[in-house]
Amino acid sequence: MDDEQTDFLGWDDFSGDLPHLGLEAGMQLTAERIDTWNMTIEPLEEIFEIKKLGRYTYTDVEQRSVPMPGKPYMALRLQRAD
């Protein structure tokens, strides 16, 4: 892990497995990094397409990760792409 960023909710390190509730294979999601301490929201350019991973989980089809800064009070918001 380097000092600049951490793959916090990456589809690799955190495993990024999403619970199945309301998800379908092929669904596309957008992501925003939220700094709750500084009250900022940073939309990410990538659109993530999900696939079924297991009986109850989904993951990114390309196994991509979302880089997160290595500091506390960060969140990641995933929303269905329109």
Backbone as XML, in Angstrom:
<?xml version="1.0"?>
<chain id="A" units="angstrom">
  <residue number="1" name="MET">
    <atom name="N" x="0.851" y="-1.175" z="0.000"/>
    <atom name="CA" x="0.000" y="0.000" z="0.000"/>
    <atom name="C" x="0.893" y="1.232" z="0.000"/>
  </residue>
  <residue number="2" name="ASP">
    <atom name="N" x="0.688" y="2.130" z="-0.980"/>
    <atom name="CA" x="1.502" y="3.334" z="-0.993"/>
    <atom name="C" x="0.811" y="4.446" z="-0.216"/>
  </residue>
  <residue number="3" name="ASP">
    <atom name="N" x="1.524" y="5.551" z="0.005"/>
    <atom name="CA" x="0.987" y="6.645" z="0.817"/>
    <atom name="C" x="-0.044" y="7.477" z="0.082"/>
  </residue>
  <residue number="4" name="GLU">
    <atom name="N" x="-0.063" y="7.435" z="-1.242"/>
    <atom name="CA" x="-0.935" y="8.306" z="-2.015"/>
    <atom name="C" x="-2.368" y="7.807" z="-2.102"/>
  </residue>
  <residue number="5" name="GLN">
    <atom name="N" x="-2.561" y="6.516" z="-2.283"/>
    <atom name="CA" x="-3.917" y="6.003" z="-2.411"/>
    <atom name="C" x="-3.963" y="4.552" z="-1.982"/>
  </residue>
  <residue number="6" name="THR">
    <atom name="N" x="-5.164" y="4.114" z="-1.659"/>
    <atom name="CA" x="-5.400" y="2.747" z="-1.249"/>
    <atom name="C" x="-6.617" y="2.242" z="-2.011"/>
  </residue>
  <residue number="7" name="ASP">
    <atom name="N" x="-6.558" y="1.043" z="-2.519"/>
    <atom name="CA" x="-7.733" y="0.452" z="-3.139"/>
    <atom name="C" x="-8.645" y="-0.023" z="-2.019"/>
  </residue>
  <residue number="8" name="PHE">
    <atom name="N" x="-9.465" y="0.888" z="-1.529"/>
    <atom name="CA" x="-10.282" y="0.612" z="-0.351"/>
    <atom name="C" x="-11.483" y="-0.251" z="-0.691"/>
  </residue>
  <residue number="9" name="LEU">
    <atom name="N" x="-12.243" y="0.170" z="-1.674"/>
    <atom name="CA" x="-13.387" y="-0.632" z="-2.084"/>
    <atom name="C" x="-13.145" y="-1.121" z="-3.496"/>
  </residue>
  <residue number="10" name="GLY">
    <atom name="N" x="-11.911" y="-1.491" z="-3.768"/>
    <atom name="CA" x="-11.589" y="-1.985" z="-5.087"/>
    <atom name="C" x="-12.194" y="-3.350" z="-5.299"/>
  </residue>
  <residue number="11" name="TRP">
    <atom name="N" x="-12.466" y="-3.663" z="-6.542"/>
    <atom name="CA" x="-13.010" y="-4.972" z="-6.842"/>
    <atom name="C" x="-11.919" y="-6.020" z="-6.672"/>
  </residue>
  <residue number="12" name="ASP">
    <atom name="N" x="-10.801" y="-5.632" z="-6.071"/>
    <atom name="CA" x="-9.710" y="-6.555" z="-5.781"/>
    <atom name="C" x="-9.455" y="-6.638" z="-4.288"/>
  </residue>
  <residue number="13" name="ASP">
    <atom name="N" x="-8.930" y="-5.566" z="-3.704"/>
    <atom name="CA" x="-8.463" y="-5.596" z="-2.319"/>
    <atom name="C" x="-9.583" y="-5.803" z="-1.295"/>
  </residue>
  <residue number="14" name="PHE">
    <atom name="N" x="-10.635" y="-5.046" z="-1.420"/>
    <atom name="CA" x="-11.762" y="-5.192" z="-0.502"/>
    <atom name="C" x="-12.642" y="-6.347" z="-0.940"/>
  </residue>
  <residue number="15" name="SER">
    <atom name="N" x="-12.395" y="-6.835" z="-2.108"/>
    <atom name="CA" x="-13.119" y="-7.852" z="-2.870"/>
    <atom name="C" x="-14.326" y="-7.240" z="-3.548"/>
  </residue>
  <residue number="16" name="GLY">
    <atom name="N" x="-14.757" y="-6.069" z="-3.082"/>
    <atom name="CA" x="-15.782" y="-5.318" z="-3.774"/>
    <atom name="C" x="-17.065" y="-6.070" z="-4.030"/>
  </residue>
  <residue number="17" name="ASP">
    <atom name="N" x="-17.269" y="-7.164" z="-3.343"/>
    <atom name="CA" x="-18.486" y="-7.930" z="-3.556"/>
    <atom name="C" x="-19.677" y="-7.139" z="-3.055"/>
  </residue>
  <residue number="18" name="LEU">
    <atom name="N" x="-20.654" y="-6.956" z="-3.922"/>
    <atom name="CA" x="-21.850" y="-6.207" z="-3.580"/>
    <atom name="C" x="-22.977" y="-7.172" z="-3.266"/>
  </residue>
  <residue number="19" name="PRO">
    <atom name="N" x="-23.756" y="-6.900" z="-2.232"/>
    <atom name="CA" x="-24.895" y="-7.779" z="-1.935"/>
    <atom name="C" x="-25.891" y="-7.740" z="-3.090"/>
  </residue>
  <residue number="20" name="HIS">
    <atom name="N" x="-26.599" y="-8.817" z="-3.299"/>
    <atom name="CA" x="-27.438" y="-8.977" z="-4.488"/>
    <atom name="C" x="-28.723" y="-8.169" z="-4.480"/>
  </residue>
  <residue number="21" name="LEU">
    <atom name="N" x="-29.109" y="-7.606" z="-3.391"/>
    <atom name="CA" x="-30.391" y="-6.926" z="-3.277"/>
    <atom name="C" x="-30.570" y="-5.851" z="-4.355"/>
  </residue>
  <residue number="22" name="GLY">
    <atom name="N" x="-31.459" y="-6.097" z="-5.298"/>
    <atom name="CA" x="-31.767" y="-5.128" z="-6.337"/>
    <atom name="C" x="-30.778" y="-5.070" z="-7.489"/>
  </residue>
  <residue number="23" name="LEU">
    <atom name="N" x="-29.790" y="-5.934" z="-7.513"/>
    <atom name="CA" x="-28.792" y="-5.916" z="-8.577"/>
    <atom name="C" x="-29.089" y="-6.988" z="-9.619"/>
  </residue>
  <residue number="24" name="GLU">
    <atom name="N" x="-28.652" y="-6.716" z="-10.853"/>
    <atom name="CA" x="-28.801" y="-7.675" z="-11.949"/>
    <atom name="C" x="-27.513" y="-7.689" z="-12.760"/>
  </residue>
  <residue number="25" name="ALA">
    <atom name="N" x="-27.161" y="-8.838" z="-13.305"/>
    <atom name="CA" x="-25.984" y="-8.932" z="-14.172"/>
    <atom name="C" x="-26.163" y="-7.988" z="-15.353"/>
  </residue>
  <residue number="26" name="GLY">
    <atom name="N" x="-25.097" y="-7.277" z="-15.728"/>
    <atom name="CA" x="-25.136" y="-6.332" z="-16.829"/>
    <atom name="C" x="-25.508" y="-4.918" z="-16.406"/>
  </residue>
  <residue number="27" name="MET">
    <atom name="N" x="-25.921" y="-4.741" z="-15.166"/>
    <atom name="CA" x="-26.272" y="-3.406" z="-14.665"/>
    <atom name="C" x="-25.018" y="-2.537" z="-14.662"/>
  </residue>
  <residue number="28" name="GLN">
    <atom name="N" x="-25.175" y="-1.275" z="-15.013"/>
    <atom name="CA" x="-24.051" y="-0.346" z="-15.014"/>
    <atom name="C" x="-24.192" y="0.625" z="-13.843"/>
  </residue>
  <residue number="29" name="LEU">
    <atom name="N" x="-23.061" y="0.876" z="-13.171"/>
    <atom name="CA" x="-23.043" y="1.727" z="-11.987"/>
    <atom name="C" x="-22.038" y="2.860" z="-12.151"/>
  </residue>
  <residue number="30" name="THR">
    <atom name="N" x="-22.382" y="4.027" z="-11.614"/>
    <atom name="CA" x="-21.434" y="5.130" z="-11.506"/>
    <atom name="C" x="-20.944" y="5.176" z="-10.070"/>
  </residue>
  <residue number="31" name="ALA">
    <atom name="N" x="-19.812" y="5.844" z="-9.858"/>
    <atom name="CA" x="-19.230" y="5.910" z="-8.515"/>
    <atom name="C" x="-18.843" y="7.343" z="-8.170"/>
  </residue>
  <residue number="32" name="GLU">
    <atom name="N" x="-18.951" y="7.665" z="-6.889"/>
    <atom name="CA" x="-18.506" y="8.950" z="-6.354"/>
    <atom name="C" x="-17.722" y="8.687" z="-5.084"/>
  </residue>
  <residue number="33" name="ARG">
    <atom name="N" x="-16.567" y="9.339" z="-4.980"/>
    <atom name="CA" x="-15.776" y="9.304" z="-3.747"/>
    <atom name="C" x="-16.275" y="10.432" z="-2.857"/>
  </residue>
  <residue number="34" name="ILE">
    <atom name="N" x="-16.585" y="10.124" z="-1.622"/>
    <atom name="CA" x="-17.115" y="11.119" z="-0.696"/>
    <atom name="C" x="-16.151" y="11.276" z="0.471"/>
  </residue>
  <residue number="35" name="ASP">
    <atom name="N" x="-15.708" y="12.497" z="0.682"/>
    <atom name="CA" x="-14.881" y="12.835" z="1.840"/>
    <atom name="C" x="-15.821" y="13.450" z="2.869"/>
  </residue>
  <residue number="36" name="THR">
    <atom name="N" x="-16.207" y="12.651" z="3.852"/>
    <atom name="CA" x="-17.197" y="13.128" z="4.821"/>
    <atom name="C" x="-16.617" y="14.172" z="5.771"/>
  </residue>
  <residue number="37" name="TRP">
    <atom name="N" x="-15.312" y="14.183" z="5.945"/>
    <atom name="CA" x="-14.685" y="15.165" z="6.829"/>
    <atom name="C" x="-14.671" y="16.551" z="6.177"/>
  </residue>
  <residue number="38" name="ASN">
    <atom name="N" x="-14.240" y="16.608" z="4.909"/>
    <atom name="CA" x="-14.160" y="17.878" z="4.191"/>
    <atom name="C" x="-15.446" y="18.223" z="3.435"/>
  </residue>
  <residue number="39" name="MET">
    <atom name="N" x="-16.417" y="17.335" z="3.508"/>
    <atom name="CA" x="-17.725" y="17.519" z="2.866"/>
    <atom name="C" x="-17.590" y="17.783" z="1.371"/>
  </residue>
  <residue number="40" name="THR">
    <atom name="N" x="-16.841" y="16.900" z="0.687"/>
    <atom name="CA" x="-16.695" y="17.006" z="-0.765"/>
    <atom name="C" x="-17.117" y="15.695" z="-1.419"/>
  </residue>
  <residue number="41" name="ILE">
    <atom name="N" x="-17.585" y="15.816" z="-2.652"/>
    <atom name="CA" x="-17.978" y="14.655" z="-3.446"/>
    <atom name="C" x="-17.248" y="14.742" z="-4.782"/>
  </residue>
  <residue number="42" name="GLU">
    <atom name="N" x="-16.557" y="13.663" z="-5.149"/>
    <atom name="CA" x="-15.802" y="13.612" z="-6.396"/>
    <atom name="C" x="-16.371" y="12.516" z="-7.293"/>
  </residue>
  <residue number="43" name="PRO">
    <atom name="N" x="-17.104" y="12.901" z="-8.352"/>
    <atom name="CA" x="-17.612" y="11.882" z="-9.280"/>
    <atom name="C" x="-16.456" y="11.243" z="-10.046"/>
  </residue>
  <residue number="44" name="LEU">
    <atom name="N" x="-16.520" y="9.945" z="-10.262"/>
    <atom name="CA" x="-15.509" y="9.237" z="-11.038"/>
    <atom name="C" x="-16.015" y="9.066" z="-12.462"/>
  </residue>
  <residue number="45" name="GLU">
    <atom name="N" x="-15.111" y="9.083" z="-13.427"/>
    <atom name="CA" x="-15.488" y="9.003" z="-14.836"/>
    <atom name="C" x="-15.896" y="7.591" z="-15.260"/>
  </residue>
  <residue number="46" name="GLU">
    <atom name="N" x="-15.361" y="6.582" z="-14.599"/>
    <atom name="CA" x="-15.615" y="5.204" z="-15.005"/>
    <atom name="C" x="-17.069" y="4.813" z="-14.775"/>
  </residue>
  <residue number="47" name="ILE">
    <atom name="N" x="-17.561" y="3.944" z="-15.650"/>
    <atom name="CA" x="-18.847" y="3.289" z="-15.438"/>
    <atom name="C" x="-18.534" y="1.818" z="-15.244"/>
  </residue>
  <residue number="48" name="PHE">
    <atom name="N" x="-19.019" y="1.255" z="-14.159"/>
    <atom name="CA" x="-18.737" y="-0.128" z="-13.809"/>
    <atom name="C" x="-19.919" y="-1.001" z="-14.190"/>
  </residue>
  <residue number="49" name="GLU">
    <atom name="N" x="-19.636" y="-2.069" z="-14.920"/>
    <atom name="CA" x="-20.673" y="-3.050" z="-15.254"/>
    <atom name="C" x="-20.477" y="-4.243" z="-14.333"/>
  </residue>
  <residue number="50" name="ILE">
    <atom name="N" x="-21.562" y="-4.760" z="-13.790"/>
    <atom name="CA" x="-21.428" y="-5.837" z="-12.816"/>
    <atom name="C" x="-21.851" y="-7.181" z="-13.396"/>
  </residue>
  <residue number="51" name="LYS">
    <atom name="N" x="-21.284" y="-8.223" z="-12.792"/>
    <atom name="CA" x="-21.641" y="-9.595" z="-13.137"/>
    <atom name="C" x="-21.879" y="-10.358" z="-11.846"/>
  </residue>
  <residue number="52" name="LYS">
    <atom name="N" x="-22.615" y="-11.434" z="-11.947"/>
    <atom name="CA" x="-22.884" y="-12.256" z="-10.776"/>
    <atom name="C" x="-21.609" y="-12.993" z="-10.392"/>
  </residue>
  <residue number="53" name="LEU">
    <atom name="N" x="-21.234" y="-12.896" z="-9.127"/>
    <atom name="CA" x="-20.015" y="-13.533" z="-8.640"/>
    <atom name="C" x="-20.334" y="-14.844" z="-7.931"/>
  </residue>
  <residue number="54" name="GLY">
    <atom name="N" x="-21.281" y="-14.795" z="-7.064"/>
    <atom name="CA" x="-21.685" y="-15.965" z="-6.296"/>
    <atom name="C" x="-23.196" y="-15.958" z="-6.156"/>
  </residue>
  <residue number="55" name="ARG">
    <atom name="N" x="-23.672" y="-16.775" z="-5.293"/>
    <atom name="CA" x="-25.123" y="-16.877" z="-5.109"/>
    <atom name="C" x="-25.755" y="-15.557" z="-4.673"/>
  </residue>
  <residue number="56" name="TYR">
    <atom name="N" x="-25.055" y="-14.801" z="-3.853"/>
    <atom name="CA" x="-25.615" y="-13.574" z="-3.294"/>
    <atom name="C" x="-24.811" y="-12.317" z="-3.602"/>
  </residue>
  <residue number="57" name="THR">
    <atom name="N" x="-23.801" y="-12.388" z="-4.457"/>
    <atom name="CA" x="-22.933" y="-11.231" z="-4.670"/>
    <atom name="C" x="-22.678" y="-10.956" z="-6.146"/>
  </residue>
  <residue number="58" name="TYR">
    <atom name="N" x="-22.304" y="-9.701" z="-6.405"/>
    <atom name="CA" x="-21.942" y="-9.229" z="-7.738"/>
    <atom name="C" x="-20.606" y="-8.511" z="-7.654"/>
  </residue>
  <residue number="59" name="THR">
    <atom name="N" x="-19.908" y="-8.411" z="-8.790"/>
    <atom name="CA" x="-18.618" y="-7.735" z="-8.852"/>
    <atom name="C" x="-18.460" y="-7.096" z="-10.234"/>
  </residue>
  <residue number="60" name="ASP">
    <atom name="N" x="-17.462" y="-6.260" z="-10.408"/>
    <atom name="CA" x="-17.200" y="-5.611" z="-11.691"/>
    <atom name="C" x="-16.742" y="-6.641" z="-12.718"/>
  </residue>
  <residue number="61" name="VAL">
    <atom name="N" x="-17.256" y="-6.557" z="-13.951"/>
    <atom name="CA" x="-16.913" y="-7.544" z="-14.981"/>
    <atom name="C" x="-15.431" y="-7.513" z="-15.336"/>
  </residue>
  <residue number="62" name="GLU">
    <atom name="N" x="-14.782" y="-6.355" z="-15.207"/>
    <atom name="CA" x="-13.364" y="-6.234" z="-15.544"/>
    <atom name="C" x="-12.456" y="-6.321" z="-14.319"/>
  </residue>
  <residue number="63" name="GLN">
    <atom name="N" x="-13.029" y="-6.621" z="-13.156"/>
    <atom name="CA" x="-12.266" y="-6.746" z="-11.908"/>
    <atom name="C" x="-11.487" y="-5.479" z="-11.581"/>
  </residue>
  <residue number="64" name="ARG">
    <atom name="N" x="-12.045" y="-4.311" z="-11.951"/>
    <atom name="CA" x="-11.371" y="-3.036" z="-11.670"/>
    <atom name="C" x="-11.532" y="-2.664" z="-10.200"/>
  </residue>
  <residue number="65" name="SER">
    <atom name="N" x="-10.624" y="-1.826" z="-9.746"/>
    <atom name="CA" x="-10.696" y="-1.319" z="-8.380"/>
    <atom name="C" x="-10.943" y="0.182" z="-8.406"/>
  </residue>
  <residue number="66" name="VAL">
    <atom name="N" x="-11.406" y="0.684" z="-7.285"/>
    <atom name="CA" x="-11.646" y="2.122" z="-7.144"/>
    <atom name="C" x="-10.590" y="2.660" z="-6.195"/>
  </residue>
  <residue number="67" name="PRO">
    <atom name="N" x="-9.665" y="3.510" z="-6.691"/>
    <atom name="CA" x="-8.626" y="4.041" z="-5.809"/>
    <atom name="C" x="-9.220" y="5.008" z="-4.792"/>
  </residue>
  <residue number="68" name="MET">
    <atom name="N" x="-8.854" y="4.810" z="-3.531"/>
    <atom name="CA" x="-9.304" y="5.674" z="-2.448"/>
    <atom name="C" x="-8.072" y="6.236" z="-1.740"/>
  </residue>
  <residue number="69" name="PRO">
    <atom name="N" x="-8.135" y="7.509" z="-1.337"/>
    <atom name="CA" x="-6.999" y="8.070" z="-0.590"/>
    <atom name="C" x="-6.870" y="7.372" z="0.757"/>
  </residue>
  <residue number="70" name="GLY">
    <atom name="N" x="-5.679" y="7.239" z="1.215"/>
    <atom name="CA" x="-5.443" y="6.534" z="2.475"/>
    <atom name="C" x="-5.697" y="7.415" z="3.682"/>
  </residue>
  <residue number="71" name="LYS">
    <atom name="N" x="-6.939" y="7.870" z="3.835"/>
    <atom name="CA" x="-7.281" y="8.692" z="4.998"/>
    <atom name="C" x="-8.658" y="8.291" z="5.502"/>
  </residue>
  <residue number="72" name="PRO">
    <atom name="N" x="-8.938" y="8.572" z="6.765"/>
    <atom name="CA" x="-10.230" y="8.166" z="7.335"/>
    <atom name="C" x="-11.390" y="9.016" z="6.826"/>
  </residue>
  <residue number="73" name="TYR">
    <atom name="N" x="-12.589" y="8.549" z="7.121"/>
    <atom name="CA" x="-13.846" y="9.268" z="6.843"/>
    <atom name="C" x="-14.159" y="9.377" z="5.359"/>
  </residue>
  <residue number="74" name="MET">
    <atom name="N" x="-13.713" y="8.397" z="4.581"/>
    <atom name="CA" x="-14.014" y="8.360" z="3.158"/>
    <atom name="C" x="-15.126" y="7.346" z="2.907"/>
  </residue>
  <residue number="75" name="ALA">
    <atom name="N" x="-15.906" y="7.616" z="1.879"/>
    <atom name="CA" x="-16.980" y="6.701" z="1.498"/>
    <atom name="C" x="-17.030" y="6.599" z="-0.015"/>
  </residue>
  <residue number="76" name="LEU">
    <atom name="N" x="-17.694" y="5.585" z="-0.487"/>
    <atom name="CA" x="-17.880" y="5.392" z="-1.923"/>
    <atom name="C" x="-19.361" y="5.164" z="-2.159"/>
  </residue>
  <residue number="77" name="ARG">
    <atom name="N" x="-19.928" y="5.985" z="-3.053"/>
    <atom name="CA" x="-21.349" y="5.840" z="-3.388"/>
    <atom name="C" x="-21.451" y="5.273" z="-4.802"/>
  </residue>
  <residue number="78" name="LEU">
    <atom name="N" x="-22.159" y="4.161" z="-4.934"/>
    <atom name="CA" x="-22.430" y="3.544" z="-6.225"/>
    <atom name="C" x="-23.902" y="3.749" z="-6.551"/>
  </residue>
  <residue number="79" name="GLN">
    <atom name="N" x="-24.168" y="4.207" z="-7.772"/>
    <atom name="CA" x="-25.535" y="4.434" z="-8.206"/>
    <atom name="C" x="-25.727" y="3.850" z="-9.584"/>
  </residue>
  <residue number="80" name="ARG">
    <atom name="N" x="-26.938" y="3.422" z="-9.862"/>
    <atom name="CA" x="-27.258" y="2.908" z="-11.192"/>
    <atom name="C" x="-27.076" y="4.012" z="-12.223"/>
  </residue>
  <residue number="81" name="ALA">
    <atom name="N" x="-26.365" y="3.706" z="-13.315"/>
    <atom name="CA" x="-26.164" y="4.687" z="-14.384"/>
    <atom name="C" x="-27.460" y="4.818" z="-15.172"/>
  </residue>
  <residue number="82" name="ASP">
    <atom name="N" x="-27.801" y="6.033" z="-15.582"/>
    <atom name="CA" x="-29.038" y="6.238" z="-16.346"/>
    <atom name="C" x="-28.869" y="5.882" z="-17.792"/>
  </residue>
</chain>
